[in-house]
Amino acid sequence: MIQIALQQTNQHSYGYPFSLLPEKLVDVIRFVELETQAPSEMIAASLLGVMSQACQDVFDVAPNEKLRFPVSLYQIIVAESGERKSAVDKIIMKSIRELEDELEIKYRNQKNEYEKNSRLWVVKSRALEKVIKAAVSKGSDTSEYEIQYKELYDAKPIPPIFRRLLINDATRAAVKKGLGMGWPSFALVSDESGSILQSELLRDTPLLNAVWGDCSINVERANSDFFSIKDARFGLMLMVQPGVFKEYVKVQGSQARASGFFARCLISQPRSNIGNRFNDENHHTIISSITEAHRPSVDVIEWFNKRVRELFLQGFNRREEGLARIRLTLSAEARTMWVSEYNRVEAQCCDSGTLRDYKDYASKQLEHVNRIAAVIEGFSSGGTTISAKTMNAASEIAKWYFESFIELMDVLPQEVVDAKLLESWLGSNMTRTENGFFYKNHILQYGPSSLRNRQRLNAAIDVLYSQHKVAKFQHGKKECISYNPYGNVGSLIGSLYVRQ
């Protein structure tokens, strides 16, 4: 019997909130996981990246009348070599690769036609120039020839533009030229990004930040003409090994955070499946808890790839016809949720708040929520209004990325990193507790994924306890903690439950 490992997470868990996604997207993740045995969280992150690439030149998102954002995403996925990212990409990027092949054939044909017309134009131009020069030397009237020359000049063949959808490695100059003088919407995608992290492109954070925010850029080069980057869309999906990323954070992390580049990235480290990928005697994949009856059909991946292609073609047509992008707005319920989440994050950024050390990332958190919501809504429904359901899913997904950011940014002792992560989770979930405290077993089951280990959780609790931010006590036979973001946690709640 074939089973798969897609987590059935609680809505309020900080595991990836699969259950909040549209059913078709969940089925796509199930299908890809079954085919590749790659981590479901990595599949979900990759899927979101592909969806954003397809959507970025079709949609913008407007949470209110004054704000309007692109839906492009920057993603950095931290994963060991051997997690089968290439196998995942082969399935979910199938239609992009096929479309690229078609566009390359079309471009070659157009270029061949352009070169023939261009050579013919040069012959006509030179011949007419000779006629004009001869007339001038004789003192003859050249007005008729001048009209012909101007008409010929206006009819000069225009070189075709190669519609590049993906690049695997690029210099800063190449990206600027591509966005400003080539096809102005593409993504940098790589499953071996160690060298890219060290490249001049990743050090040019003003460029990356500006393109992410849809700012115009003027480019002036010594050996070429001046040009501008306007109305461009650029996505980023990089996969890097943990050791390489950790070293990058040590060396470049402070600059990447100070410049605001990391704040614009969705950074994640999905849980590994290495060591747990087995097959039965019939070569069926054995992964976890969903039975053969729940196996998605191949139709779901065909639907996904068809939708990706449709959106890319829609983006092409939009530019050719000079149309504006579709403006995705929030429903009344979604807007209320967005405002509530905005205020929650803002409150936690104060000097005593749980996000005080991550204000840089928190400043972009709600924009991440909007972009993710727009990608899910635009891709799945094609509508113009983001529903409350989609906004809820996007909010929980963004929290998952924020958790990963907190865990990956600090090059500190593990228990200190875990303590920061636990404190953020406790602060975010305080309003969801019935009695104002947390059962340790609940945290082990639904808390941050990296802390679903008793030893690491206990160490993190001990750090917060030493900082007087949590109290430890027994409620019946169950171990509990209470949390106070201001420190100096009183023992009143603990003492009350210890006596019960």
N, C-alpha and C positions, 0 to 999 in steps of 0.2 A: 504494500500500500504506500503510495507516494504522499509525503507530508512536507510542509514547508514551514519556515521559521518566522513568518511575518508576525510581529508582536501585536498582541491584542491589548494595547495599553489603555489604561484608564484615562479619561479625558483630562484629568488634572495631574497626570503623571508628567515628569520631565523626560520620559522616553519619547521617541518620535511619535507624534500623534496620528498614526495611520488611520485610526477609526474616524477621524474628522475629515479626511479627504473624500472627494467624490468617489463613488463606488467604482467607476470605470478606472480611475487612476490607481485605486487599491488593487484592482484586478491586474493592471499592467505590472505593478510591483511584484505581485504574487507570481505572475507568469515569468518575469525575468529572473526572480530569485530561484524558481524551480529549474529554469534552464541553466543557470550559471552557478548556483550556490554561493553567490556573492552576498555580502551583508545587506540586509533589507534597508538599513539606514543609508548606506552608500548608494543603493539603487534609487532611493527616494530623492537624495540630494542631486544625483546625476539627472534624474528625470526632471526635476525642477529647473536645472540648468538648461536642458534641451528645450523645455517649454518656454523659458524666458527668451532664448535665442529666436524661437519662432514668433514670439509675440512682440519683440521689442520694436519692430518697425511698423506695427499695426496699431498698438494701443499706447495711451498714456493714462495715468491715474490721477484723479482730482478729488482728494478727500474733502475739500471745500472750494468755495468760489475763488479764493486767493491763491491756492496751492495747486500745482500741477507737476507731476513727476514722470520721468521715463520709467519703464518697467524692466530695464536691463538689470542683470544681477552679476555681481562679482562673487565667485565662490572659490574657496581653497579647501580641498578635501585632503585631510591628512590620513594616509593609509599605507600599510606595509605593501611592499612589492609582493604580488601573488594573491591579492584580494580579488582579482578577476575584473578589474575596472575595464580593461580592453574588451573582455567578453560582453560586459554590460553595454558598453558603447556600441559594439557591433550590432546589437539588437535595437537599441533605442535611437540610434543615429542613422539607421539604415536609409531612411528617406532623405536625410540631409546629404549623405554620401552619393546617393543616386541622383539627386537634384544637382549636386556639384558636377557630376560627370556630364549630365545633360547641358549644363551651363558652359562647361569647358568646350564641348563639341560645338555648341552654338557660337561661342566666342571665336573659336578658330575659323569657322566659316565666315563670320562677320569680319574678322581681321583680314582674311584672304581677300574678301570683296573690297574692303577698305584699301588694301595695298594696291589692288588693280586700279581702283578709281583714283587713288592718290597719284599714282604714276601718270595716269592719263591727264589728270588735272595739272601736273607739273609741265607736261608737254604743251598743253594748251596755254598755260600761263607764260611759258618762255617764248612761245611763238607770238603771242599777243604783245609781249614786251618788246620783241624785235620790231614788230610792226609800228608800235608807238615810238620807239627810238628813231626808226627811219623817218617817220612823219615829222618828228620834232626837228631832226637834222635838216629836213627840206623846208621847214617852216610851214608845213601843212596843218590844217585843222585836225586836232586829235580828239575833239569832244565825243564823237561817236565811239572811238576806240576806248576812251576813258569809261564811258558807260558800260561797254562790254567787259572791261577789266574789273570794274566794281562788282558787276553781276557775277563774274567768274570767281572773284575773291569771296563773295558771300556764299558761293556754292562750294567752297572748299570742303572736301570730305572730312568728316569728324571721326576720329578714331573711336572704336567701340570700347565700352567699359566692361571689364571682366567682373561679373557679380560674384565676388569671393564671399562665401558664407562663413568659412572657418579658416583660421591660420593656426599652425602648430608651434611656430617659433618666429619671432619677429623682433626687429630692432625698433627703437623709438622712432627713427626717421621713417621706416617702412609703415608703421602704424599711422603716423601723421599723414603721410602721402596717401595711404589707402583711404583714410577717412575724409581727407580734403579734396583729393583729386581722383579717387577711384569710387568704388561702391561704398557709400557711407554707413553701412550697417553690417557688421560682422562680429565674430567672437574669437578670442584666443583660447584654444582648448588644447590641453596637453595632459597625458597620463604619466609623464615623467618630467616634472617641472623643476627639478633641482637647479638646473642651469638658468631657467627663466627667473627664478627668485633672485639670482645674482646678476641678472642682466640690467643694462642701462634703462630698459623700459620700466622695470619695476622700481627703479630708483627715481624715475621721473614722476613722482607722485602728483605734482601740479597738473600734469597732462591727464593722468588717470582720474584724478578727482574732478577735473573740469568736464571730461567726457561723461563720467557717471552722472554729473548734475546737469547735463545738457547746456553747458556754457559754450559760447563761441570762442574760438582760438584763432589768432592770426599767426601764420607761420611765414617767416622770412628766412630764406637760405641763400648762402653766398653764391652758389652755382646754379640757382634756378629762380623762377619767378615767385613772387609773393602769392600766397593763397590762404584761404580761410577754411576752418573746420566749423561748419554750421549744420544744425539739425542732424547731427550724427548720432548713431547708437553703437555702443561697444560693450560686449559681454566678456566675462572672464570666467573660465572654469579650469582650475589647475589642480592636479593631484600630485602630492608630494609625500615622500616617506617621513615618518615621525622624527627620525634622527636628523634629517636634513632640515626639517622645519624648526626643530628645537634650536639647532645651531643658528638658523636665520633669525629667530626671535632674539637670541643672545646678542647677535651682532647688529642686526638692523631693526629689531623690534621697537626700540625706543623711538627711532626716527619714523618708522611706519605708523606708530600710534600718534606721535606728535604732529605729523603731517595730515592726519585724518584718513590715511589710506586704509588702515585696518578697520576703522569704524565703518567703512563703506563695503567691507567684505563679509560674506557669510562664511565663517570658518567652522569646520566640523571635523571630528575624528570618530567616525562610525566604529561600532564594536566589531572586532574581527571574527571571521568565521573559520580562520585557519586552525586546523586541528579538529574541526567538527563537521567536515564535509565528507559524508559517507554515502555509499551506495549499497543496495541489497544485492542478492544473487542474480536478480534480473536486471541489474544496472539501473534500478530506479533510484532517484534521489531521495535520501532520507534526511530531512532537516528538522522538523519539530512537530507542530500540533494541529495542522489542518489536513483533513482527510482528502482522499481522492475525489469525493463528491464536490469539494470546493475548488478543484483544479480549474483555473480559467482556461478558456479555449483560445486558440490562436487568433480568433477574431479580435480580441482586445488589443493585441499588439499591432494588428493591421489597422484597427481604428486609430490608434495613437500615431502611427507613422503617416497615415493618410491626413490626419489633422495637422501634423507638423508641416507637411508639404503644402496644404491649403493655406496656411498662415504665411509661409514664405512667399508664395505666389501672390497672396493678397497684398503683402508689403511691396512687392515689385510693381503691381498694378497701381497701388496708391501713389508711388513716386512718379510713375509714368504719366498719370493723369493729374498730378499736382494736387492731390487731395490731402486734407488734414488727417492725422491719426484719430482713431476712435477714442473718445474721452469717456473713460470709465468713472462713474461717480458712485458714491456710497448710498445705500438705502438709509432710511431714517434710523432703523435699528442698528445698522452697521456703523453709522456715524456716531451714535450714542456709545457703542462699544469702543470705537476708536478714541473718542474723547476720554472715556474712562481709563483706557489703557495708557493714554498720553499722561494723564494726571497721576496715575500710579507710578509710572516710570520717573516722572519729574520729581515726585515726592521722595523717591528713594535715592535721588542724586544729591540731597542735602548733606551737610557735613557729618551727620549722624546716620545717614541712610545706608542701606545695604549695597547700593550701587555707587557709593562715593568714589571708589577707586576706579570706576569704569565709566566715568562721565563722558569720555570721548565716544565710546561705543553707544552709550545710552542716548546720546544726542541724535543718533541716526536710527534708533530702534524703531520708531514709529514709521519712518520712511521705508524701512525694510518690511514692516507689516503691510504697508500699502502696496508695495511692489509685489510681494508674494501673493497677496490677495488678488491683485489685478491679473497676475499670470495665471492663477488657478481659475478665476472666473472667465477671463478672456479665452483661455484655451479650452475649458470644459464646456462652457455654455455659449460662448460667443455673444453674450448679452452686453448691455451697456451699464448695468447696475450691479454693484457688488452686494451680495446678500449678507445677512447677519451670520449665516452658517459659514460662508466663505471667510468672512472677517475673523470669526472665532478660530477657524483652522489656521489662518495665516498668523494670528497672534500666538497660538501655541507653537507653531513651527518656528517663529522668530525667537520665542523663548528657548527653544531647544538649541538654536544657534548661539544665543547669548550665553547659555550654559557652557557650550563648547569653547566659546571665546574666553570666558573666565578661566576655564581649566587650562587652556593652551597658552595663554599670554604670560603667565607668571612662571619665571624660572626660579622657583623657590622650593624649599623642602616639600615633599608630597603632602604631608599632613597640613601644612599651612595653605597650600593650594586647595586642598579638599575642604578646609575650614571656610575659606572664602566662598567656595562653591556652595557648601551647605548653608552658610549664612544667607546667601542670595536666595536660595530655594526656600528657606524658612520664612524670610521676609515676604516673598511673593505668595506664600500659601497661608499666611496667618489668618486671613479672612475666611479661609475655607475650613478651618477647624471648628468643631462644635464646642469644645470646652476650653479653647485657648492653649492647648498643648498638643504635642505630637507623640504618638506611639513610635518607638524605635522600629518595630517590625513594619509599620506603615512606610517609614522612610526607606527601609531596606527594599520594600516592594515597589514603591512608587516615586522615590526620590531620584536625585540625579543618577544617571546610569552608572557612572564610575564609582558611586558610593553604595552600590548594592552588594557590598562586600562588608561583612561585619567588622573585620579588623580595621579597614580604612575608615569606616563610619565612626567607630569608637575613637580612633585617633583624632578625627576631625572634631568630634564632640568635645574631647578633652582640651583641644586648643581653644575652642569657644568658651569652655567652662573656665579655663585659666584667665580668659579675658572678661569674665563675669557677664558673658552674653547669653549663656544658657544655664538653666538649673536642671539637675538630674534627680529623678524621683521614681517611685513605684506607684502604679495605679492598679491595685489588686496584685496580680502576679506579673503584670506587664511593665516593662521599662519605658519611661517617658522622659521627654524634655520639654521645657518651656523656653521661650525666646524673648529677649528684650534687646532691640537694636541699640539702645542707649547704654548698655552695660549695666553692671550692678544689679543683676537680676535678683529680685527678692525671693525669699524662700516660702512665701505665704502659700502659693498654689501647690508647691511641692509638699509642704508640711501637711496641707489639708488632705492630699491624696495618699500620703504615706500612712496616715492614721486610719484611712478607710479600709 
